[in-house]
Amino acid sequence: MDNKIIISNIQHFSLSDGEGIRTTVFLKGCSLKCPWCANPENINSYIEKYYDEENDEYGTFGYEITLSELYDDLIKDKVYYSNGGGVTFSGGEPLLWIDKLEPLLKKLKNEKINICFETSLYVSNKSVKKAIQYADYIITDLKILDNNLAKNVLKNDLNIYLENIDFLFDNYDKKNILIRIPVSKEYVLTNKDKYREFLHKYRPNKVEIFKLHNLGEKKYRVLDRSITQFEDIQDNEIKEFKEYLDKICKVDILKI
């Protein structure tokens, strides 16, 4: 348990990162460059310094922690996990750390603690295979379903996602998979037929959609990065998209 990983935060008493009360660990490093990312501090896998001009203070995003130290922190919350809660690994892309995390995952499983991964699935199939050995629940975003857009916007190959989602639905209980769709006019609503075709193919049990937001705007500013502004989506538009997808499977609107 001496492996060290780099995380940006441990969020206790989280209610939106899986079933029940959860402790969410945010790991640094991602395989994508989503322009709407709410956690831009987790895109790079290394510790980053920043300056907050508004408050005239310096700080860092990220710190090293051993698996033993992390386990000691997580186990304190075990009392809250009795009603289906547990530990969620988020990011960034937590499956980039799966090999280093494995000793911790084994120990959590020995304690019968529920494990969830929030993953883009833009990782090696080997990483996905290892993750499902430990995962009780998987949350994955359905981001962009056009390969050219994926390369230009996400900076990765859509085929990696498609191969992994195929593998996931073939080898994992779909009742424990949550698909989330971050909805934009630019990339999603203009290609909505592709999303319905996707849902028709896989028939997931749980789907959530949500409008893009600017909750990470301050983080972009202190990191001296530009933030992409997306066209606002009205409530009636997100409702109409839900109803369009509801013809295939049940879809919920996630309020963020």
C-alpha positions in Angstrom: 0.0 0.0 0.0 3.0 2.3 -0.4 1.9 3.3 -4.0 1.5 7.0 -4.3 -1.1 8.6 -6.4 -1.9 12.3 -7.1 -5.4 13.5 -6.2 -6.9 16.9 -6.0 -9.7 16.3 -3.5 -11.5 13.8 -1.3 -15.2 14.8 -1.1 -17.0 13.3 1.9 -20.7 12.9 2.0 -21.3 13.1 -1.7 -24.8 12.3 -3.0 -24.4 12.6 -6.8 -21.5 10.2 -7.6 -23.4 6.9 -7.3 -25.9 5.2 -5.1 -26.2 6.3 -1.4 -23.8 8.4 0.6 -20.4 8.2 -1.0 -16.8 9.4 -0.5 -15.5 10.6 -3.9 -11.8 10.7 -4.7 -10.8 13.0 -7.5 -7.6 11.8 -9.3 -5.5 14.0 -11.5 -4.9 13.2 -15.1 -7.3 12.7 -18.0 -7.3 11.2 -21.5 -9.6 13.9 -22.8 -9.7 17.7 -23.2 -13.4 18.3 -22.9 -13.9 22.1 -23.3 -16.8 22.0 -20.8 -14.9 20.1 -18.1 -16.0 21.2 -14.6 -12.7 19.9 -13.1 -10.0 21.5 -15.3 -7.5 21.1 -12.4 -7.7 17.3 -13.0 -6.9 17.3 -16.7 -3.1 17.2 -16.1 -1.7 14.4 -14.1 0.8 16.5 -12.1 0.6 19.0 -9.3 -0.1 22.5 -10.5 0.4 25.8 -9.0 -2.0 28.7 -9.4 -2.5 32.3 -8.5 -5.9 33.6 -7.5 -5.7 37.3 -8.4 -9.1 38.1 -6.9 -8.1 36.9 -3.4 -4.3 37.6 -3.9 -3.3 34.1 -2.9 -1.2 31.3 -4.3 -2.1 27.6 -4.1 -1.8 24.2 -5.7 -4.1 21.8 -7.3 -3.1 18.2 -6.4 -1.1 16.4 -3.8 0.6 13.1 -3.4 -1.0 10.5 -1.1 -0.1 6.9 -0.4 -2.8 4.2 -0.7 -2.4 3.5 3.0 -3.1 7.2 3.9 -6.1 7.2 1.5 -7.5 4.0 2.9 -7.2 5.4 6.5 -9.3 8.4 5.4 -11.9 6.4 3.5 -12.5 3.8 6.1 -13.6 6.5 8.6 -16.7 6.9 6.4 -17.6 3.3 6.3 -20.4 3.8 8.9 -22.3 6.0 6.3 -22.2 3.3 3.6 -24.8 0.9 5.0 -27.6 2.0 2.7 -25.8 1.3 -0.6 -23.1 4.0 -0.4 -19.4 3.6 -0.8 -16.3 5.0 -2.5 -16.3 6.6 -5.9 -13.1 7.2 -7.9 -13.5 10.2 -10.2 -11.2 12.7 -11.9 -9.9 13.3 -14.3 -9.9 9.7 -15.5 -9.4 7.3 -12.6 -8.8 4.3 -14.8 -5.5 5.8 -15.8 -4.4 5.0 -12.2 -6.0 1.5 -12.0 -2.8 -0.4 -11.7 -1.5 1.7 -8.9 -5.0 1.7 -7.2 -5.3 -2.1 -7.3 -4.0 -2.8 -3.7 -6.4 -0.3 -2.3 -9.3 -1.7 -4.3 -8.6 -5.2 -3.0 -8.6 -3.9 0.6 -11.9 -2.0 0.1 -13.5 -5.1 -1.3 -12.3 -7.1 1.7 -14.1 -4.5 3.8 -17.2 -5.1 1.6 -17.2 -1.4 0.6 -19.0 -0.6 -2.6 -16.8 0.8 -5.4 -17.8 3.0 -8.2 -15.8 4.5 -11.1 -16.7 7.6 -13.0 -14.9 7.0 -16.3 -14.9 8.3 -19.8 -13.8 4.9 -21.1 -11.2 6.6 -23.2 -8.6 4.2 -21.8 -7.1 0.9 -22.7 -9.3 -2.2 -22.7 -6.9 -3.8 -20.3 -7.7 -1.0 -17.8 -11.5 -1.5 -18.2 -11.1 -5.3 -17.7 -9.2 -4.7 -14.5 -11.8 -2.1 -13.3 -14.8 -4.4 -13.7 -13.1 -6.9 -11.4 -13.7 -4.4 -8.5 -16.5 -2.1 -9.6 -19.9 -2.4 -8.2 -21.1 0.5 -10.2 -19.9 2.4 -13.3 -20.8 5.9 -14.4 -19.7 6.9 -17.9 -20.4 10.0 -19.9 -21.7 9.7 -23.5 -20.0 12.8 -24.8 -19.7 13.0 -28.6 -20.8 10.4 -31.2 -19.0 11.8 -34.2 -15.4 10.7 -34.7 -14.2 13.9 -36.3 -15.7 15.9 -33.5 -14.2 13.6 -30.9 -10.7 14.1 -32.4 -11.1 17.8 -32.7 -12.9 18.6 -29.5 -12.1 15.8 -27.0 -8.6 15.2 -28.6 -9.1 11.4 -28.7 -10.4 8.6 -30.8 -14.1 7.8 -30.5 -13.4 4.2 -31.5 -11.7 3.6 -28.1 -14.9 4.6 -26.3 -17.1 2.5 -28.7 -14.9 -0.6 -28.3 -14.9 -0.2 -24.5 -18.7 0.4 -24.2 -19.3 -2.7 -26.3 -17.0 -4.7 -24.0 -18.7 -3.2 -20.9 -22.2 -4.1 -21.9 -21.1 -7.6 -23.0 -19.2 -8.4 -19.8 -20.8 -6.4 -17.0 -24.3 -6.2 -15.5 -26.0 -3.3 -17.3 -28.2 -2.6 -14.3 -25.0 -1.3 -12.6 -24.1 1.1 -15.5 -25.2 4.7 -15.5 -24.9 6.6 -18.8 -24.7 10.4 -18.4 -25.1 12.7 -21.4 -23.7 16.3 -21.1 -26.0 18.1 -23.4 -24.9 21.0 -25.7 -26.6 22.4 -28.8 -23.3 22.4 -30.6 -22.4 18.7 -30.3 -25.5 16.8 -29.0 -28.8 18.4 -30.0 -27.6 18.8 -33.6 -26.8 15.1 -33.7 -29.6 13.8 -31.5 -30.5 10.9 -33.8 -27.1 9.3 -33.0 -27.8 9.4 -29.3 -31.2 7.7 -29.7 -29.5 5.0 -31.9 -26.9 4.5 -29.3 -29.5 4.0 -26.6 -31.5 1.7 -28.9 -28.4 -0.5 -29.3 -27.4 -0.9 -25.7 -30.8 -0.3 -23.9 -29.1 0.9 -20.6 -31.2 0.8 -17.5 -30.1 4.2 -16.2 -29.6 7.4 -18.3 -29.2 10.9 -17.1 -28.9 14.1 -19.1 -27.7 17.5 -18.0 -27.1 20.9 -19.4 -23.5 22.1 -19.7 -22.6 24.6 -17.0 -19.8 27.0 -15.9 -19.2 25.7 -12.4 -15.5 25.4 -13.1 -15.1 28.9 -14.4 -13.0 30.2 -11.5 -10.6 27.2 -11.8 -10.0 28.1 -15.4 -9.3 31.7 -14.5 -6.8 30.9 -11.7 -5.1 28.3 -14.0 -4.9 31.0 -16.7 -6.8 29.0 -19.2 -9.6 30.1 -21.5 -13.1 28.6 -21.0 -15.4 27.8 -23.8 -18.8 29.4 -23.7 -21.6 27.3 -25.0 -25.0 28.4 -26.2 -27.6 28.3 -23.4 -30.1 25.4 -23.5 -33.6 26.3 -22.4 -35.6 24.1 -20.0 -38.1 23.2 -22.8 -35.2 22.1 -25.0 -33.7 19.7 -22.5 -37.2 18.4 -21.7 -37.9 17.8 -25.4 -34.6 15.9 -25.7 -35.5 13.8 -22.7 -38.9 12.9 -24.3 -37.2 12.1 -27.6 -34.9 9.6 -25.8 -37.6 8.3 -23.5 -39.0 6.5 -26.4 -36.1 4.1 -26.1 -35.4 4.0 -22.4 -36.1 5.9 -19.2 -34.2 9.1 -19.0 -33.8 11.5 -16.0 -32.8 15.1 -16.1 -29.9 15.8 -13.7 -30.0 19.1 -12.0 -26.6 20.6 -11.6 
